[in-house]
Amino acid sequence: MQNFSFILLLVLLICTACSTEQATSTTDGAPESAAPDSTFTKPDTSSTTDFHAAFARFFEDLHNADTAGLNQFIHPKYGLWLIEQPGAMPKMTQVFQIQKFGREYKNRSFFTIAPEIEQCKLVEEAFPSFDCADMEGGKTGYSKDGCFIWNADKFKKSGYWDYANLSANQIKSIKDTLPLVQKSVLHTKTSFEFHFGYIEGQWHLLFARIIYPCSA
């Protein structure tokens, strides 16, 4: 009887040890993915229909001089038209890779506009009015300052392309692209404008106006 009790006690001790080891093994072997991920992955430009999120990504790529990131915003068919005004008439350049663009002034890269464009919250309302006479004393000339997002109707009627010494094929390309533009962003401190269209599930930068006001 004593032997039987001793054997029973031994079996119980062994089972308890096995259960403890199994519980410890299950905890230690938990997948690493269960732990919080401290690595931040930037969302792909096509991962959201939210324009504010897409513009934030564009802004980040611009300030990081991220060529690959910015090129994601350029549509492979429609490209990006950049508008400058080196003199009395505008100049328009179409690019499909941002690194191929050189600004009129000293052939500087597109990324050289970044230091001039400060972070500001997008406000969804019609663009403020502008007057060159209101630029005295370091003022921007706009009736209200900030970053504004609105529809692209005003830009579509601007007609820069009619005065930019473009070929008939280039003008046709522009007019084929204009109906795709849906959102326009104005940065009043620089007067730069960025015009986007949502094409094939992704926001694309179709036109960028990098003209300093009253400079012609």
Secondary structure, DSSP 8 states (H G I E B T S, - for coil): -HHHHHHHHHHHHHHHHHHHHHHHHHHHT--GGGS---------TTS---HHHHHHHHHHHHHTT-HHHHHTTS-TTT-EEEEE-SSSS-EEEEESSGGG---TTTT--GGGGGGGS----EEES----B-GGGGGGG--SBSS-SEEEE-SHHHHTS-GGGGS---HHHHHHHHHHGGG--EEEEETTTTEEEEEEEETTEEEEEEEE---TT--
